[in-house]
Amino acid sequence: MPLSIKNPETEHLARLVAGETGESITEAIQKSLAERWERLKTRRRGRVLTQQVEELLRRVDALPTLDSRSADEILGYDEQGTPR
């Protein structure tokens, strides 16, 4: 399927990349788009993971407090931070 580049700056950049890498213009464009697509997918996965972590934190925050002692009290540390 043919693709026509009508933007002079885009064509110029494609030729620069192809000239620098020794690839054809088609190869340079294909690799550039593939690399960008991988970055976009990684960013999307990061957003999904962030949403999942935020949802988990909301669920944990909604849990009832079963023990009113502080973490140090539960672990057995005194005011100076030494074990009792």
PDB file of N, CA, C and O in Angstrom:
ATOM      1  N   MET A   1       0.849  -1.169   0.000  1.00  0.00           N
ATOM      2  CA  MET A   1       0.000   0.000   0.000  1.00  0.00           C
ATOM      3  C   MET A   1       0.898   1.235   0.000  1.00  0.00           C
ATOM      4  O   MET A   1       1.680   1.425   0.931  1.00  0.00           O
ATOM      5  N   PRO A   2       0.799   2.061  -1.007  1.00  0.00           N
ATOM      6  CA  PRO A   2       1.662   3.243  -1.081  1.00  0.00           C
ATOM      7  C   PRO A   2       1.267   4.296  -0.047  1.00  0.00           C
ATOM      8  O   PRO A   2       0.103   4.437   0.327  1.00  0.00           O
ATOM      9  N   LEU A   3       2.275   5.018   0.392  1.00  0.00           N
ATOM     10  CA  LEU A   3       2.080   6.096   1.351  1.00  0.00           C
ATOM     11  C   LEU A   3       2.763   7.325   0.776  1.00  0.00           C
ATOM     12  O   LEU A   3       3.931   7.269   0.393  1.00  0.00           O
ATOM     13  N   SER A   4       2.049   8.412   0.716  1.00  0.00           N
ATOM     14  CA  SER A   4       2.596   9.638   0.155  1.00  0.00           C
ATOM     15  C   SER A   4       2.847  10.634   1.274  1.00  0.00           C
ATOM     16  O   SER A   4       1.943  10.967   2.040  1.00  0.00           O
ATOM     17  N   ILE A   5       4.081  11.103   1.359  1.00  0.00           N
ATOM     18  CA  ILE A   5       4.430  12.097   2.371  1.00  0.00           C
ATOM     19  C   ILE A   5       4.367  13.463   1.712  1.00  0.00           C
ATOM     20  O   ILE A   5       5.137  13.759   0.798  1.00  0.00           O
ATOM     21  N   LYS A   6       3.451  14.288   2.179  1.00  0.00           N
ATOM     22  CA  LYS A   6       3.247  15.600   1.565  1.00  0.00           C
ATOM     23  C   LYS A   6       3.837  16.736   2.392  1.00  0.00           C
ATOM     24  O   LYS A   6       3.790  17.896   1.982  1.00  0.00           O
ATOM     25  N   ASN A   7       4.386  16.408   3.541  1.00  0.00           N
ATOM     26  CA  ASN A   7       4.971  17.415   4.411  1.00  0.00           C
ATOM     27  C   ASN A   7       6.480  17.458   4.172  1.00  0.00           C
ATOM     28  O   ASN A   7       7.163  16.464   4.421  1.00  0.00           O
ATOM     29  N   PRO A   8       7.019  18.591   3.692  1.00  0.00           N
ATOM     30  CA  PRO A   8       8.447  18.673   3.374  1.00  0.00           C
ATOM     31  C   PRO A   8       9.354  18.394   4.580  1.00  0.00           C
ATOM     32  O   PRO A   8      10.399  17.761   4.426  1.00  0.00           O
ATOM     33  N   GLU A   9       8.975  18.851   5.760  1.00  0.00           N
ATOM     34  CA  GLU A   9       9.798  18.614   6.954  1.00  0.00           C
ATOM     35  C   GLU A   9       9.846  17.127   7.298  1.00  0.00           C
ATOM     36  O   GLU A   9      10.892  16.603   7.682  1.00  0.00           O
ATOM     37  N   THR A  10       8.702  16.452   7.157  1.00  0.00           N
ATOM     38  CA  THR A  10       8.658  15.014   7.424  1.00  0.00           C
ATOM     39  C   THR A  10       9.541  14.268   6.439  1.00  0.00           C
ATOM     40  O   THR A  10      10.284  13.364   6.821  1.00  0.00           O
ATOM     41  N   GLU A  11       9.459  14.648   5.175  1.00  0.00           N
ATOM     42  CA  GLU A  11      10.303  14.001   4.161  1.00  0.00           C
ATOM     43  C   GLU A  11      11.779  14.267   4.453  1.00  0.00           C
ATOM     44  O   GLU A  11      12.611  13.368   4.335  1.00  0.00           O
ATOM     45  N   HIS A  12      12.098  15.490   4.831  1.00  0.00           N
ATOM     46  CA  HIS A  12      13.483  15.854   5.143  1.00  0.00           C
ATOM     47  C   HIS A  12      14.006  15.015   6.314  1.00  0.00           C
ATOM     48  O   HIS A  12      15.115  14.485   6.257  1.00  0.00           O
ATOM     49  N   LEU A  13      13.212  14.901   7.362  1.00  0.00           N
ATOM     50  CA  LEU A  13      13.622  14.097   8.519  1.00  0.00           C
ATOM     51  C   LEU A  13      13.803  12.630   8.139  1.00  0.00           C
ATOM     52  O   LEU A  13      14.754  11.985   8.580  1.00  0.00           O
ATOM     53  N   ALA A  14      12.898  12.108   7.328  1.00  0.00           N
ATOM     54  CA  ALA A  14      13.014  10.713   6.891  1.00  0.00           C
ATOM     55  C   ALA A  14      14.301  10.505   6.107  1.00  0.00           C
ATOM     56  O   ALA A  14      14.979   9.492   6.279  1.00  0.00           O
ATOM     57  N   ARG A  15      14.636  11.455   5.251  1.00  0.00           N
ATOM     58  CA  ARG A  15      15.879  11.338   4.471  1.00  0.00           C
ATOM     59  C   ARG A  15      17.114  11.456   5.372  1.00  0.00           C
ATOM     60  O   ARG A  15      18.100  10.749   5.166  1.00  0.00           O
ATOM     61  N   LEU A  16      17.061  12.344   6.366  1.00  0.00           N
ATOM     62  CA  LEU A  16      18.188  12.478   7.299  1.00  0.00           C
ATOM     63  C   LEU A  16      18.431  11.173   8.059  1.00  0.00           C
ATOM     64  O   LEU A  16      19.562  10.698   8.157  1.00  0.00           O
ATOM     65  N   VAL A  17      17.351  10.606   8.593  1.00  0.00           N
ATOM     66  CA  VAL A  17      17.480   9.355   9.352  1.00  0.00           C
ATOM     67  C   VAL A  17      17.970   8.236   8.445  1.00  0.00           C
ATOM     68  O   VAL A  17      18.861   7.475   8.823  1.00  0.00           O
ATOM     69  N   ALA A  18      17.401   8.130   7.264  1.00  0.00           N
ATOM     70  CA  ALA A  18      17.814   7.084   6.330  1.00  0.00           C
ATOM     71  C   ALA A  18      19.276   7.256   5.937  1.00  0.00           C
ATOM     72  O   ALA A  18      20.018   6.277   5.854  1.00  0.00           O
ATOM     73  N   GLY A  19      19.687   8.483   5.696  1.00  0.00           N
ATOM     74  CA  GLY A  19      21.079   8.735   5.327  1.00  0.00           C
ATOM     75  C   GLY A  19      22.040   8.406   6.455  1.00  0.00           C
ATOM     76  O   GLY A  19      23.121   7.868   6.217  1.00  0.00           O
ATOM     77  N   GLU A  20      21.656   8.721   7.668  1.00  0.00           N
ATOM     78  CA  GLU A  20      22.513   8.461   8.832  1.00  0.00           C
ATOM     79  C   GLU A  20      22.635   6.973   9.127  1.00  0.00           C
ATOM     80  O   GLU A  20      23.700   6.499   9.523  1.00  0.00           O
ATOM     81  N   THR A  21      21.541   6.235   8.934  1.00  0.00           N
ATOM     82  CA  THR A  21      21.534   4.812   9.289  1.00  0.00           C
ATOM     83  C   THR A  21      21.881   3.894   8.129  1.00  0.00           C
ATOM     84  O   THR A  21      22.174   2.716   8.334  1.00  0.00           O
ATOM     85  N   GLY A  22      21.850   4.422   6.916  1.00  0.00           N
ATOM     86  CA  GLY A  22      22.102   3.580   5.753  1.00  0.00           C
ATOM     87  C   GLY A  22      20.887   2.755   5.348  1.00  0.00           C
ATOM     88  O   GLY A  22      20.994   1.855   4.515  1.00  0.00           O
ATOM     89  N   GLU A  23      19.749   3.056   5.927  1.00  0.00           N
ATOM     90  CA  GLU A  23      18.517   2.349   5.600  1.00  0.00           C
ATOM     91  C   GLU A  23      17.816   3.057   4.446  1.00  0.00           C
ATOM     92  O   GLU A  23      18.126   4.202   4.113  1.00  0.00           O
ATOM     93  N   SER A  24      16.872   2.352   3.849  1.00  0.00           N
ATOM     94  CA  SER A  24      16.017   3.024   2.875  1.00  0.00           C
ATOM     95  C   SER A  24      15.077   3.946   3.651  1.00  0.00           C
ATOM     96  O   SER A  24      14.927   3.818   4.866  1.00  0.00           O
ATOM     97  N   ILE A  25      14.456   4.864   2.940  1.00  0.00           N
ATOM     98  CA  ILE A  25      13.505   5.764   3.594  1.00  0.00           C
ATOM     99  C   ILE A  25      12.364   4.952   4.209  1.00  0.00           C
ATOM    100  O   ILE A  25      11.913   5.246   5.316  1.00  0.00           O
ATOM    101  N   THR A  26      11.903   3.940   3.492  1.00  0.00           N
ATOM    102  CA  THR A  26      10.829   3.085   4.008  1.00  0.00           C
ATOM    103  C   THR A  26      11.254   2.399   5.298  1.00  0.00           C
ATOM    104  O   THR A  26      10.494   2.365   6.265  1.00  0.00           O
ATOM    105  N   GLU A  27      12.476   1.848   5.316  1.00  0.00           N
ATOM    106  CA  GLU A  27      12.972   1.185   6.531  1.00  0.00           C
ATOM    107  C   GLU A  27      13.093   2.179   7.685  1.00  0.00           C
ATOM    108  O   GLU A  27      12.725   1.874   8.820  1.00  0.00           O
ATOM    109  N   ALA A  28      13.609   3.360   7.385  1.00  0.00           N
ATOM    110  CA  ALA A  28      13.783   4.372   8.431  1.00  0.00           C
ATOM    111  C   ALA A  28      12.435   4.772   9.028  1.00  0.00           C
ATOM    112  O   ALA A  28      12.306   4.903  10.246  1.00  0.00           O
ATOM    113  N   ILE A  29      11.444   4.964   8.179  1.00  0.00           N
ATOM    114  CA  ILE A  29      10.111   5.332   8.664  1.00  0.00           C
ATOM    115  C   ILE A  29       9.503   4.184   9.455  1.00  0.00           C
ATOM    116  O   ILE A  29       8.930   4.399  10.522  1.00  0.00           O
ATOM    117  N   GLN A  30       9.625   2.963   8.936  1.00  0.00           N
ATOM    118  CA  GLN A  30       9.052   1.793   9.617  1.00  0.00           C
ATOM    119  C   GLN A  30       9.669   1.615  10.994  1.00  0.00           C
ATOM    120  O   GLN A  30       8.951   1.401  11.971  1.00  0.00           O
ATOM    121  N   LYS A  31      10.995   1.699  11.084  1.00  0.00           N
ATOM    122  CA  LYS A  31      11.665   1.522  12.376  1.00  0.00           C
ATOM    123  C   LYS A  31      11.317   2.660  13.333  1.00  0.00           C
ATOM    124  O   LYS A  31      11.122   2.431  14.527  1.00  0.00           O
ATOM    125  N   SER A  32      11.240   3.875  12.818  1.00  0.00           N
ATOM    126  CA  SER A  32      10.880   5.014  13.669  1.00  0.00           C
ATOM    127  C   SER A  32       9.479   4.849  14.238  1.00  0.00           C
ATOM    128  O   SER A  32       9.254   5.094  15.423  1.00  0.00           O
ATOM    129  N   LEU A  33       8.546   4.436  13.402  1.00  0.00           N
ATOM    130  CA  LEU A  33       7.179   4.235  13.876  1.00  0.00           C
ATOM    131  C   LEU A  33       7.095   3.063  14.847  1.00  0.00           C
ATOM    132  O   LEU A  33       6.367   3.135  15.837  1.00  0.00           O
ATOM    133  N   ALA A  34       7.832   1.982  14.579  1.00  0.00           N
ATOM    134  CA  ALA A  34       7.832   0.827  15.485  1.00  0.00           C
ATOM    135  C   ALA A  34       8.392   1.214  16.851  1.00  0.00           C
ATOM    136  O   ALA A  34       7.848   0.820  17.883  1.00  0.00           O
ATOM    137  N   GLU A  35       9.487   1.988  16.857  1.00  0.00           N
ATOM    138  CA  GLU A  35      10.073   2.432  18.124  1.00  0.00           C
ATOM    139  C   GLU A  35       9.099   3.323  18.893  1.00  0.00           C
ATOM    140  O   GLU A  35       8.962   3.187  20.109  1.00  0.00           O
ATOM    141  N   ARG A  36       8.431   4.220  18.200  1.00  0.00           N
ATOM    142  CA  ARG A  36       7.465   5.099  18.876  1.00  0.00           C
ATOM    143  C   ARG A  36       6.300   4.294  19.421  1.00  0.00           C
ATOM    144  O   ARG A  36       5.828   4.547  20.530  1.00  0.00           O
ATOM    145  N   TRP A  37       5.830   3.313  18.636  1.00  0.00           N
ATOM    146  CA  TRP A  37       4.725   2.479  19.083  1.00  0.00           C
ATOM    147  C   TRP A  37       5.098   1.735  20.369  1.00  0.00           C
ATOM    148  O   TRP A  37       4.277   1.630  21.280  1.00  0.00           O
ATOM    149  N   GLU A  38       6.325   1.220  20.450  1.00  0.00           N
ATOM    150  CA  GLU A  38       6.775   0.527  21.663  1.00  0.00           C
ATOM    151  C   GLU A  38       6.786   1.474  22.858  1.00  0.00           C
ATOM    152  O   GLU A  38       6.379   1.092  23.955  1.00  0.00           O
ATOM    153  N   ARG A  39       7.249   2.708  22.656  1.00  0.00           N
ATOM    154  CA  ARG A  39       7.242   3.690  23.749  1.00  0.00           C
ATOM    155  C   ARG A  39       5.815   3.994  24.204  1.00  0.00           C
ATOM    156  O   ARG A  39       5.553   4.107  25.402  1.00  0.00           O
ATOM    157  N   LEU A  40       4.898   4.125  23.251  1.00  0.00           N
ATOM    158  CA  LEU A  40       3.503   4.407  23.589  1.00  0.00           C
ATOM    159  C   LEU A  40       2.876   3.247  24.360  1.00  0.00           C
ATOM    160  O   LEU A  40       2.137   3.463  25.320  1.00  0.00           O
ATOM    161  N   LYS A  41       3.171   2.018  23.938  1.00  0.00           N
ATOM    162  CA  LYS A  41       2.630   0.857  24.645  1.00  0.00           C
ATOM    163  C   LYS A  41       3.165   0.796  26.064  1.00  0.00           C
ATOM    164  O   LYS A  41       2.422   0.488  26.996  1.00  0.00           O
ATOM    165  N   THR A  42       4.455   1.088  26.237  1.00  0.00           N
ATOM    166  CA  THR A  42       5.059   1.074  27.566  1.00  0.00           C
ATOM    167  C   THR A  42       4.401   2.118  28.453  1.00  0.00           C
ATOM    168  O   THR A  42       4.099   1.853  29.616  1.00  0.00           O
ATOM    169  N   ARG A  43       4.180   3.297  27.904  1.00  0.00           N
ATOM    170  CA  ARG A  43       3.536   4.369  28.669  1.00  0.00           C
ATOM    171  C   ARG A  43       2.109   3.970  29.054  1.00  0.00           C
ATOM    172  O   ARG A  43       1.663   4.229  30.172  1.00  0.00           O
ATOM    173  N   ARG A  44       1.399   3.337  28.114  1.00  0.00           N
ATOM    174  CA  ARG A  44       0.031   2.906  28.392  1.00  0.00           C
ATOM    175  C   ARG A  44       0.026   1.854  29.496  1.00  0.00           C
ATOM    176  O   ARG A  44      -0.811   1.903  30.397  1.00  0.00           O
ATOM    177  N   ARG A  45       0.969   0.891  29.429  1.00  0.00           N
ATOM    178  CA  ARG A  45       1.054  -0.127  30.481  1.00  0.00           C
ATOM    179  C   ARG A  45       1.329   0.527  31.830  1.00  0.00           C
ATOM    180  O   ARG A  45       0.789   0.103  32.852  1.00  0.00           O
ATOM    181  N   GLY A  46       2.172   1.565  31.831  1.00  0.00           N
ATOM    182  CA  GLY A  46       2.465   2.279  33.068  1.00  0.00           C
ATOM    183  C   GLY A  46       1.231   2.945  33.644  1.00  0.00           C
ATOM    184  O   GLY A  46       1.024   2.938  34.858  1.00  0.00           O
ATOM    185  N   ARG A  47       0.409   3.521  32.772  1.00  0.00           N
ATOM    186  CA  ARG A  47      -0.828   4.167  33.241  1.00  0.00           C
ATOM    187  C   ARG A  47      -1.791   3.133  33.812  1.00  0.00           C
ATOM    188  O   ARG A  47      -2.429   3.368  34.838  1.00  0.00           O
ATOM    189  N   VAL A  48      -1.892   1.986  33.137  1.00  0.00           N
ATOM    190  CA  VAL A  48      -2.784   0.929  33.620  1.00  0.00           C
ATOM    191  C   VAL A  48      -2.302   0.430  34.975  1.00  0.00           C
ATOM    192  O   VAL A  48      -3.107   0.243  35.887  1.00  0.00           O
ATOM    193  N   LEU A  49      -0.999   0.214  35.115  1.00  0.00           N
ATOM    194  CA  LEU A  49      -0.447  -0.244  36.388  1.00  0.00           C
ATOM    195  C   LEU A  49      -0.693   0.785  37.490  1.00  0.00           C
ATOM    196  O   LEU A  49      -1.050   0.427  38.612  1.00  0.00           O
ATOM    197  N   THR A  50      -0.501   2.051  37.165  1.00  0.00           N
ATOM    198  CA  THR A  50      -0.759   3.113  38.144  1.00  0.00           C
ATOM    199  C   THR A  50      -2.212   3.085  38.595  1.00  0.00           C
ATOM    200  O   THR A  50      -2.495   3.218  39.785  1.00  0.00           O
ATOM    201  N   GLN A  51      -3.128   2.915  37.662  1.00  0.00           N
ATOM    202  CA  GLN A  51      -4.551   2.847  38.011  1.00  0.00           C
ATOM    203  C   GLN A  51      -4.838   1.642  38.905  1.00  0.00           C
ATOM    204  O   GLN A  51      -5.623   1.736  39.849  1.00  0.00           O
ATOM    205  N   GLN A  52      -4.199   0.512  38.604  1.00  0.00           N
ATOM    206  CA  GLN A  52      -4.416  -0.683  39.421  1.00  0.00           C
ATOM    207  C   GLN A  52      -3.884  -0.485  40.838  1.00  0.00           C
ATOM    208  O   GLN A  52      -4.531  -0.885  41.806  1.00  0.00           O
ATOM    209  N   VAL A  53      -2.720   0.125  40.962  1.00  0.00           N
ATOM    210  CA  VAL A  53      -2.148   0.383  42.288  1.00  0.00           C
ATOM    211  C   VAL A  53      -3.033   1.359  43.061  1.00  0.00           C
ATOM    212  O   VAL A  53      -3.285   1.163  44.250  1.00  0.00           O
ATOM    213  N   GLU A  54      -3.502   2.405  42.388  1.00  0.00           N
ATOM    214  CA  GLU A  54      -4.377   3.370  43.060  1.00  0.00           C
ATOM    215  C   GLU A  54      -5.664   2.708  43.544  1.00  0.00           C
ATOM    216  O   GLU A  54      -6.141   3.006  44.639  1.00  0.00           O
ATOM    217  N   GLU A  55      -6.226   1.817  42.741  1.00  0.00           N
ATOM    218  CA  GLU A  55      -7.434   1.099  43.147  1.00  0.00           C
ATOM    219  C   GLU A  55      -7.146   0.207  44.353  1.00  0.00           C
ATOM    220  O   GLU A  55      -7.953   0.143  45.281  1.00  0.00           O
ATOM    221  N   LEU A  56      -6.018  -0.471  44.348  1.00  0.00           N
ATOM    222  CA  LEU A  56      -5.635  -1.309  45.486  1.00  0.00           C
ATOM    223  C   LEU A  56      -5.479  -0.463  46.752  1.00  0.00           C
ATOM    224  O   LEU A  56      -5.927  -0.863  47.827  1.00  0.00           O
ATOM    225  N   LEU A  57      -4.847   0.702  46.623  1.00  0.00           N
ATOM    226  CA  LEU A  57      -4.685   1.584  47.784  1.00  0.00           C
ATOM    227  C   LEU A  57      -6.034   2.065  48.315  1.00  0.00           C
ATOM    228  O   LEU A  57      -6.226   2.159  49.527  1.00  0.00           O
ATOM    229  N   ARG A  58      -6.965   2.368  47.416  1.00  0.00           N
ATOM    230  CA  ARG A  58      -8.308   2.772  47.856  1.00  0.00           C
ATOM    231  C   ARG A  58      -8.977   1.635  48.638  1.00  0.00           C
ATOM    232  O   ARG A  58      -9.623   1.870  49.659  1.00  0.00           O
ATOM    233  N   ARG A  59      -8.814   0.409  48.148  1.00  0.00           N
ATOM    234  CA  ARG A  59      -9.414  -0.737  48.836  1.00  0.00           C
ATOM    235  C   ARG A  59      -8.773  -0.960  50.197  1.00  0.00           C
ATOM    236  O   ARG A  59      -9.468  -1.253  51.171  1.00  0.00           O
ATOM    237  N   VAL A  60      -7.458  -0.824  50.273  1.00  0.00           N
ATOM    238  CA  VAL A  60      -6.765  -0.994  51.554  1.00  0.00           C
ATOM    239  C   VAL A  60      -7.185   0.101  52.523  1.00  0.00           C
ATOM    240  O   VAL A  60      -7.438  -0.172  53.696  1.00  0.00           O
ATOM    241  N   ASP A  61      -7.260   1.337  52.042  1.00  0.00           N
ATOM    242  CA  ASP A  61      -7.677   2.453  52.907  1.00  0.00           C
ATOM    243  C   ASP A  61      -9.090   2.253  53.453  1.00  0.00           C
ATOM    244  O   ASP A  61      -9.414   2.736  54.538  1.00  0.00           O
ATOM    245  N   ALA A  62      -9.923   1.545  52.706  1.00  0.00           N
ATOM    246  CA  ALA A  62     -11.307   1.332  53.127  1.00  0.00           C
ATOM    247  C   ALA A  62     -11.438   0.211  54.162  1.00  0.00           C
ATOM    248  O   ALA A  62     -12.500   0.054  54.765  1.00  0.00           O
ATOM    249  N   LEU A  63     -10.386  -0.559  54.373  1.00  0.00           N
ATOM    250  CA  LEU A  63     -10.446  -1.647  55.353  1.00  0.00           C
ATOM    251  C   LEU A  63     -10.565  -1.077  56.766  1.00  0.00           C
ATOM    252  O   LEU A  63     -10.023  -0.010  57.054  1.00  0.00           O
ATOM    253  N   PRO A  64     -11.263  -1.777  57.634  1.00  0.00           N
ATOM    254  CA  PRO A  64     -11.395  -1.284  59.007  1.00  0.00           C
ATOM    255  C   PRO A  64     -10.086  -1.447  59.778  1.00  0.00           C
ATOM    256  O   PRO A  64      -9.283  -2.331  59.482  1.00  0.00           O
ATOM    257  N   THR A  65      -9.886  -0.586  60.765  1.00  0.00           N
ATOM    258  CA  THR A  65      -8.727  -0.695  61.650  1.00  0.00           C
ATOM    259  C   THR A  65      -9.061  -1.731  62.710  1.00  0.00           C
ATOM    260  O   THR A  65      -9.995  -1.543  63.490  1.00  0.00           O
ATOM    261  N   LEU A  66      -8.303  -2.828  62.745  1.00  0.00           N
ATOM    262  CA  LEU A  66      -8.578  -3.906  63.687  1.00  0.00           C
ATOM    263  C   LEU A  66      -7.757  -3.786  64.964  1.00  0.00           C
ATOM    264  O   LEU A  66      -8.065  -4.421  65.973  1.00  0.00           O
ATOM    265  N   ASP A  67      -6.712  -2.969  64.914  1.00  0.00           N
ATOM    266  CA  ASP A  67      -5.843  -2.805  66.083  1.00  0.00           C
ATOM    267  C   ASP A  67      -5.447  -1.337  66.141  1.00  0.00           C
ATOM    268  O   ASP A  67      -4.830  -0.825  65.207  1.00  0.00           O
ATOM    269  N   SER A  68      -5.791  -0.663  67.213  1.00  0.00           N
ATOM    270  CA  SER A  68      -5.544   0.777  67.297  1.00  0.00           C
ATOM    271  C   SER A  68      -4.121   1.118  67.727  1.00  0.00           C
ATOM    272  O   SER A  68      -3.760   2.293  67.793  1.00  0.00           O
ATOM    273  N   ARG A  69      -3.313   0.103  68.019  1.00  0.00           N
ATOM    274  CA  ARG A  69      -1.928   0.379  68.415  1.00  0.00           C
ATOM    275  C   ARG A  69      -1.126   0.870  67.209  1.00  0.00           C
ATOM    276  O   ARG A  69      -1.456   0.571  66.061  1.00  0.00           O
ATOM    277  N   SER A  70      -0.063   1.630  67.496  1.00  0.00           N
ATOM    278  CA  SER A  70       0.826   2.092  66.423  1.00  0.00           C
ATOM    279  C   SER A  70       1.661   0.913  65.928  1.00  0.00           C
ATOM    280  O   SER A  70       1.734  -0.130  66.578  1.00  0.00           O
ATOM    281  N   ALA A  71       2.281   1.095  64.779  1.00  0.00           N
ATOM    282  CA  ALA A  71       3.135   0.039  64.229  1.00  0.00           C
ATOM    283  C   ALA A  71       4.262  -0.300  65.199  1.00  0.00           C
ATOM    284  O   ALA A  71       4.593  -1.472  65.377  1.00  0.00           O
ATOM    285  N   ASP A  72       4.858   0.720  65.831  1.00  0.00           N
ATOM    286  CA  ASP A  72       5.936   0.470  66.794  1.00  0.00           C
ATOM    287  C   ASP A  72       5.435  -0.338  67.989  1.00  0.00           C
ATOM    288  O   ASP A  72       6.133  -1.227  68.477  1.00  0.00           O
ATOM    289  N   GLU A  73       4.231  -0.029  68.456  1.00  0.00           N
ATOM    290  CA  GLU A  73       3.677  -0.783  69.585  1.00  0.00           C
ATOM    291  C   GLU A  73       3.432  -2.238  69.200  1.00  0.00           C
ATOM    292  O   GLU A  73       3.712  -3.150  69.978  1.00  0.00           O
ATOM    293  N   ILE A  74       2.915  -2.445  68.015  1.00  0.00           N
ATOM    294  CA  ILE A  74       2.653  -3.808  67.552  1.00  0.00           C
ATOM    295  C   ILE A  74       3.961  -4.579  67.428  1.00  0.00           C
ATOM    296  O   ILE A  74       4.029  -5.752  67.794  1.00  0.00           O
ATOM    297  N   LEU A  75       5.001  -3.923  66.911  1.00  0.00           N
ATOM    298  CA  LEU A  75       6.297  -4.584  66.742  1.00  0.00           C
ATOM    299  C   LEU A  75       7.072  -4.696  68.049  1.00  0.00           C
ATOM    300  O   LEU A  75       8.029  -5.465  68.140  1.00  0.00           O
ATOM    301  N   GLY A  76       6.667  -3.938  69.055  1.00  0.00           N
ATOM    302  CA  GLY A  76       7.308  -4.049  70.352  1.00  0.00           C
ATOM    303  C   GLY A  76       8.451  -3.087  70.583  1.00  0.00           C
ATOM    304  O   GLY A  76       9.355  -3.393  71.362  1.00  0.00           O
ATOM    305  N   TYR A  77       8.445  -1.929  69.931  1.00  0.00           N
ATOM    306  CA  TYR A  77       9.495  -0.932  70.136  1.00  0.00           C
ATOM    307  C   TYR A  77       9.022   0.125  71.129  1.00  0.00           C
ATOM    308  O   TYR A  77       7.837   0.451  71.194  1.00  0.00           O
ATOM    309  N   ASP A  78       9.972   0.652  71.899  1.00  0.00           N
ATOM    310  CA  ASP A  78       9.612   1.711  72.840  1.00  0.00           C
ATOM    311  C   ASP A  78       9.792   3.083  72.194  1.00  0.00           C
ATOM    312  O   ASP A  78      10.024   3.179  70.989  1.00  0.00           O
ATOM    313  N   GLU A  79       9.685   4.143  72.995  1.00  0.00           N
ATOM    314  CA  GLU A  79       9.763   5.515  72.486  1.00  0.00           C
ATOM    315  C   GLU A  79      11.117   5.841  71.861  1.00  0.00           C
ATOM    316  O   GLU A  79      11.205   6.719  71.004  1.00  0.00           O
ATOM    317  N   GLN A  80      12.175   5.142  72.282  1.00  0.00           N
ATOM    318  CA  GLN A  80      13.516   5.381  71.731  1.00  0.00           C
ATOM    319  C   GLN A  80      13.783   4.502  70.502  1.00  0.00           C
ATOM    320  O   GLN A  80      14.848   4.601  69.892  1.00  0.00           O
ATOM    321  N   GLY A  81      12.847   3.665  70.147  1.00  0.00           N
ATOM    322  CA  GLY A  81      13.008   2.821  68.972  1.00  0.00           C
ATOM    323  C   GLY A  81      13.750   1.527  69.238  1.00  0.00           C
ATOM    324  O   GLY A  81      14.196   0.867  68.300  1.00  0.00           O
ATOM    325  N   THR A  82      13.891   1.152  70.501  1.00  0.00           N
ATOM    326  CA  THR A  82      14.564  -0.112  70.827  1.00  0.00           C
ATOM    327  C   THR A  82      13.516  -1.162  71.189  1.00  0.00           C
ATOM    328  O   THR A  82      12.448  -0.837  71.707  1.00  0.00           O
ATOM    329  N   PRO A  83      13.839  -2.431  70.908  1.00  0.00           N
ATOM    330  CA  PRO A  83      12.882  -3.503  71.229  1.00  0.00           C
ATOM    331  C   PRO A  83      12.652  -3.611  72.728  1.00  0.00           C
ATOM    332  O   PRO A  83      13.565  -3.381  73.520  1.00  0.00           O
ATOM    333  N   ARG A  84      11.467  -3.950  73.104  1.00  0.00           N
ATOM    334  CA  ARG A  84      11.129  -4.118  74.526  1.00  0.00           C
ATOM    335  C   ARG A  84      11.472  -5.510  74.972  1.00  0.00           C
ATOM    336  O   ARG A  84      11.264  -5.854  76.136  1.00  0.00           O
TER     337      ARG A  84
END
